[in-house]
Amino acid sequence: MNPKDRYSLQDWAQLFLLATQAQESGDDTPVRNWVSQHSTHHCLPQPNDNDIKYLIEEALQFLEKFSENHIDNMYNR
């Protein structure tokens, strides 16, 4: 099944927000709960500790790259 059929952009935005909050607080429980609920709802395997850590790292790296690109685009208009 196409991943687009499983997650909306709003879903991804919520996960990214939770990842930033996990980084700030050191508590990944909200991310774990979100991924677990979505996994259950979409018949996906339940995440393990490494999955959660990886998701948080990937989300934060994506946001950092997005920020860099936005700043570059504004300077290079």
C-alpha positions in Angstrom: 0.0 0.0 0.0 1.2 3.5 -0.8 2.4 5.4 2.3 0.3 8.4 1.2 -2.7 6.3 1.9 -1.7 5.7 5.5 -0.6 9.2 6.6 -1.8 12.7 5.8 0.4 15.7 5.8 -1.3 16.7 9.1 -0.3 13.4 10.6 3.3 14.0 9.6 3.2 17.6 11.0 1.9 16.3 14.3 4.7 13.7 14.5 7.3 16.3 13.7 5.9 18.6 16.5 6.0 15.7 18.9 9.6 14.9 17.9 10.7 18.5 18.7 9.0 18.3 22.0 10.7 15.0 22.8 14.0 16.5 22.0 13.3 19.5 24.4 11.9 17.4 27.2 13.8 14.2 26.9 10.5 12.3 27.0 9.7 10.3 23.9 6.4 8.9 25.4 4.1 11.1 23.2 6.0 10.0 20.1 5.8 6.4 21.1 2.0 6.7 21.8 1.4 8.5 18.5 3.3 5.9 16.4 1.7 3.0 18.4 -1.8 4.4 17.8 -1.1 4.9 14.1 0.5 1.5 13.7 -2.6 -0.1 15.3 -5.0 2.0 13.2 -3.2 1.2 9.9 -2.3 -2.4 10.6 1.4 -1.8 10.8 3.9 -3.5 13.1 4.3 -1.9 16.5 7.5 0.2 16.9 10.4 -0.8 19.1 12.7 1.5 21.0 15.1 1.8 18.1 12.2 2.7 15.8 11.1 5.6 18.0 14.7 6.9 18.4 15.2 6.7 14.6 11.9 8.5 13.9 12.7 11.3 16.2 16.2 11.7 14.7 14.9 11.6 11.2 12.2 14.2 11.9 14.6 16.6 13.5 17.1 16.2 10.6 14.4 16.9 8.1 13.3 20.0 9.9 16.8 21.3 10.2 17.3 20.7 6.4 14.0 22.4 5.7 15.1 25.4 7.8 18.5 25.6 6.0 16.8 25.5 2.6 14.3 28.2 3.6 17.0 30.5 4.8 19.1 29.9 1.6 16.1 30.5 -0.6 15.4 33.8 1.2 18.9 35.0 0.8 19.2 33.9 -2.8 16.0 35.4 -4.2 
